[in-house]
Amino acid sequence: MENGKDLLKKPIYDIENGKKVGDIKDILIDNEAIRVRGVYLGREGLLSRKHLAIASSSVKVMGVDCWLVSGSDVIQDVKELPEADKIVYLDEFKGRQIITDGETVVGTIGDIRLNDQGEIKAFLLGKVNIQGPVADHKLIARAAVTSLGDKKRPMRVDLSLAEQHAIVAKNKESAS
């Protein structure tokens, strides 16, 4: 498992010739926050600013120190990515308030936790406003999210399910 912030600034290389293609500046996730859809490399051009990205389907190896892609021609404008209208930048989630269905403020999103296949498994809490297993573990399992919210509305979670996942995660850590 890897946190989203650990991917930032990670270099990307062309697997065919070893040349550096760019550095990850942000993570592009689907609007349902299920999986990573690509990485944002930054902007290019003075007049017609292109927002450069690489689709996750072009990534061959998500390594510890760098990512490898199949050629430098995989870089494209974010608008050209498959289902571009359904892509959200990780930065748009950071700081979003998390509440329960009963309106209790849980905290705010600080980051995401990914598995090796680029699936979002949890949201890490940046700020914690509650006590208990979720506060101790500082994360909300993706499975406990009932509504992702948006820029104006908070994310909603099923707190009892989030606590169950936190307890299971804590037990796994204790066993290893």
C-alpha positions in Angstrom: 0.0 0.0 0.0 1.2 3.5 -0.9 -0.1 6.9 0.0 -0.9 9.4 -2.8 1.7 12.0 -1.4 4.4 9.4 -1.8 3.8 9.4 -5.6 4.3 13.1 -5.9 7.6 14.2 -7.5 8.3 10.5 -8.5 10.0 10.4 -11.8 8.6 8.7 -14.9 10.9 7.1 -17.5 10.4 5.7 -20.9 10.9 1.9 -20.6 12.2 1.7 -24.2 15.0 4.2 -24.1 15.5 5.1 -20.4 14.8 8.8 -20.9 13.0 10.8 -18.3 9.5 11.7 -19.4 8.5 13.9 -16.4 7.7 14.0 -12.7 4.3 13.3 -11.1 2.8 16.5 -9.9 -0.7 15.3 -9.0 -2.8 12.1 -9.1 -5.8 11.8 -11.4 -8.6 9.6 -10.0 -12.0 8.7 -11.3 -14.9 10.7 -10.0 -16.1 7.7 -7.9 -12.7 7.5 -6.2 -12.3 3.9 -7.1 -8.9 3.9 -8.8 -6.1 6.1 -10.3 -6.8 7.0 -13.9 -3.5 8.7 -14.6 -0.9 11.2 -13.4 -0.6 14.9 -14.0 2.8 16.1 -15.2 2.2 19.9 -15.3 1.6 22.6 -17.9 3.3 23.3 -21.2 3.2 26.3 -23.5 2.9 30.0 -23.1 -0.3 30.8 -25.0 -2.2 27.6 -25.3 -1.5 26.0 -22.0 -1.7 22.2 -22.2 -2.2 20.2 -19.1 0.0 17.2 -19.6 -0.9 13.7 -18.2 -0.3 10.0 -18.7 -3.2 7.6 -18.5 -2.7 4.7 -16.0 -3.2 2.3 -18.9 0.2 3.5 -20.3 2.0 2.8 -17.1 3.9 -0.5 -17.3 5.6 -0.5 -13.9 4.6 1.5 -10.7 7.9 1.1 -9.0 9.1 2.2 -5.6 11.6 4.8 -7.0 10.0 5.6 -10.4 7.3 4.7 -12.8 8.0 3.2 -16.3 5.8 4.0 -19.3 5.8 2.5 -22.9 7.3 5.4 -24.9 7.3 9.2 -24.6 4.3 9.4 -26.9 2.0 8.4 -24.1 2.0 12.0 -22.8 -1.3 13.8 -23.7 -3.5 16.7 -22.7 -5.6 15.8 -19.7 -8.7 16.6 -21.9 -7.7 13.8 -24.2 -7.6 11.1 -21.5 -10.2 8.4 -21.7 -13.3 9.6 -19.8 -11.6 12.9 -19.1 -14.9 14.4 -17.9 -14.9 11.9 -15.1 -11.4 12.6 -13.8 -10.7 14.4 -10.5 -7.4 15.7 -9.3 -6.3 14.4 -5.8 -5.8 18.0 -4.8 -9.6 18.5 -5.1 -10.2 15.9 -2.4 -7.5 17.2 0.1 -9.1 19.3 2.8 -12.6 18.1 2.1 -14.7 17.7 5.2 -15.9 14.3 6.2 -19.1 13.9 8.1 -21.3 11.0 9.2 -24.9 10.6 7.9 -25.9 11.9 11.3 -23.9 15.2 10.6 -21.1 14.5 13.1 -17.8 16.0 11.8 -15.2 13.3 11.5 -12.4 15.4 10.1 -10.9 16.3 6.7 -9.2 14.3 3.9 -5.4 14.5 3.9 -4.5 11.9 1.4 -5.4 8.6 -0.2 -4.0 5.1 0.3 -3.6 2.9 -2.8 -3.0 -0.8 -3.4 -0.5 -2.1 -6.0 -3.1 -2.0 -8.7 -3.8 1.7 -8.2 -7.2 1.1 -6.4 -8.1 3.6 -3.7 -8.5 1.6 -0.5 -8.8 4.4 2.0 -8.8 8.2 2.7 -6.2 9.3 5.2 -7.4 11.9 7.7 -5.6 15.2 7.7 -7.6 16.6 10.6 -9.4 14.4 13.1 -12.5 15.7 15.1 -13.6 12.4 16.7 -12.3 9.8 19.1 -12.2 6.0 18.7 -10.8 3.5 16.2 -11.0 5.8 13.2 -9.1 8.6 15.1 -6.5 6.1 16.3 -5.9 4.7 12.8 -6.4 8.1 11.1 -8.1 6.7 8.0 -11.5 6.0 6.5 -11.9 2.8 4.4 -13.2 3.5 0.9 -15.9 0.9 1.6 -17.3 3.1 4.4 -17.9 6.1 2.2 -21.6 6.7 1.4 -21.2 9.9 -0.6 -18.0 11.5 -2.0 -19.4 15.0 -1.8 -17.8 17.7 -4.0 -16.1 21.1 -3.7 -19.1 22.5 -1.8 -20.5 19.4 0.0 -18.6 17.2 2.5 -17.9 13.5 2.1 -20.3 11.3 4.0 -19.3 8.0 5.8 -20.9 5.2 7.7 -19.0 5.6 10.9 -19.8 2.1 12.3 -18.4 0.6 9.1 -15.4 2.9 9.2 -14.7 1.8 12.8 -15.0 -1.9 11.9 -12.4 -1.4 9.1 -10.1 0.5 11.4 -10.2 -2.2 14.0 -9.5 -4.9 11.4 -6.5 -2.9 10.1 -5.2 -2.3 13.6 -5.4 -6.1 14.3 -3.6 -6.9 11.1 -0.8 -4.5 12.1 -0.6 -6.0 15.6 -0.3 -9.5 14.2 2.6 -8.7 11.9 
